[in-house]
Amino acid sequence: MIRRNILSDEGLRQRFIDGVLALKDPERFPWPGQQGLSIYDFFVAWHHQSMMLFTPPTQRDRNAAHSGPAFLPWHRYYLLRFEGYLRTAVGDPEFRLPYWDWAADAALTNPRQSRIWAGTALGRFTGPRVWQVRVVPAERGLTRLAQPRPLQRALGNQGALPTREAIRTVLRDQLLYDAPPYSSASNGFRNYLEGWEGPARIHNSVHVWVGGDMTDSTSPNDPTFFLHHCNIDRIWHAWQRRYPDAPYLPAQSAPANLAFHRIDDALYSVFRETTPVTPRSVLDPLRPGAPFRAADRYDYDTLMDLQA
């Protein structure tokens, strides 16, 4: 029940690719009620919808899953649900999402030559016969393409991958999880990791560096999204280990205009959960709360590279 570096194990890499391709197939994993769309497309739509739900709707910064405290717990919840489908797709109840250690690639002379972009790895998804983008953002909501198109990337055309030292600096210097006004203007670990503050712009920079579909609200169209956010989750886990007494903020007593982001608020979901998933329920990946079970728990192969 360990999440591992995708470049550390060829078998793991292949199972991830096989599982994602299966989930993308509308015949094997259909999106109920949406002819010709898959459960993978469903996850793309969920992410897009989270970005369209501004919290509160009177502003255009914080949404249900970004630019606010729920950024990290919401994506942990999102990955857990996707990981569950992947386990079914690969037929392995112990399969866990791998992560992309982009800081290792940042140290390369040319990160675009990393093994992760090889045709046997993520480069495979740029083949038009292998992968087709079916849903994209529209002026009002989401649109289904009449003619699906190939995945778009622009590796390294803009931005830079965050370095190991940049991550260690944030882990060392940011002692509070979040702070008022709980937005993209906040101090605190969440906002520095998300990338609205700090010189490295950590999470956001990776989306920009990959480019293409990774820069839209439908960024999960690129399977790189899941490996990237798994690494973001790993960094959050390292911060939690470093500051075990630092509380999640804001508390439930915070004003109602912080709905979706307070510790016991239900995270935005398109699933009919028997028990609402809250930030509190996903704070510990080793002991996730309901509706998750012991079979959903996970840890990471290493956090040593994140220690300053």
C-alpha positions, 0 to 999 in steps of 0.5 A: 500500500505504498505510492512509489516513484513512477520511474523506479519500477517499469512494471508499476509504470506499465500498470499505471498506463494500462489502468488509465487506458482502461478507464479511458475506454467507454466500452470497459468503463462507461460514464453512466448516462453519457454515451461514448464517454468514459469514467476517465472523462467523468473525472476530467469533468469533476475537476472542471466543475470544482473550478467553476464553483466559486466559494463564495460566488461573489468573488472570482478567486477561491473555488471549491478546490483551488486558491483556498485551504481545501486545495490539498484535502480536495485533491487527496480525496480526488486521487483516492477516488481515482485510485480506487477505479485504477485498482479495479482496472488493473485487478490489483487491490493493493495497487497505488498511484505512482508519483512524478518526482519533477524536482529530480527532472529539474536537475537535468540539463534538459528536463524534456529528455527525462525518461518519463516522456519516453514512448514507453512512458507518458509519451505514449499518450501523445499518440492520436490512436492511443489517446483522445481528448473528448471534453474541454472547457467552454465559455459556459461550462464544459463541451464535448468535442464533436471530433475528439483530438490528440492530447496537447503538450508544450514541454518546457516552452514556459516556466520551470520545474521546481527544484529540490531546494525550493521544495525544502525551503517551503517545507522548512519555512512555512510553519502554518498550514494556511492564513486569512484571507484563505485565498491566493493572497494568503501566507502559509504552506498551502498557498506556497505549495499551490504556487500563488506565493513564493518564487518557485510557484511550485504546483502551478509551475509544473502545470505551466511547464507541461503546457497544453491541456495541463493548463486548462480546468480540464487538466486531468485530460493529461494523465500527467495530472495524476502523477503530478498531484500525487507528488504534491500530496507527498510533499503535503504528507512530508509537511504534516510529518514535520509539523504534526501539531500544526492544525488544518485551518480554517476551523469550523467556527470560521465564517460561512463565506469559507464554506467548502474549506472549513475542517468539517465542511463536505468537500465538493463531490459528484459522488453520492457519498454515504458519509460526506468527505471532509478535510478532517477525514483525509488528513491522515492517509494512513487512517482515512475516515469514512467512506474510505476504508483500511484498504484505501490507506497509503504511504509513500516510499520515501520522504527523505529527499524532502528533508532539509 
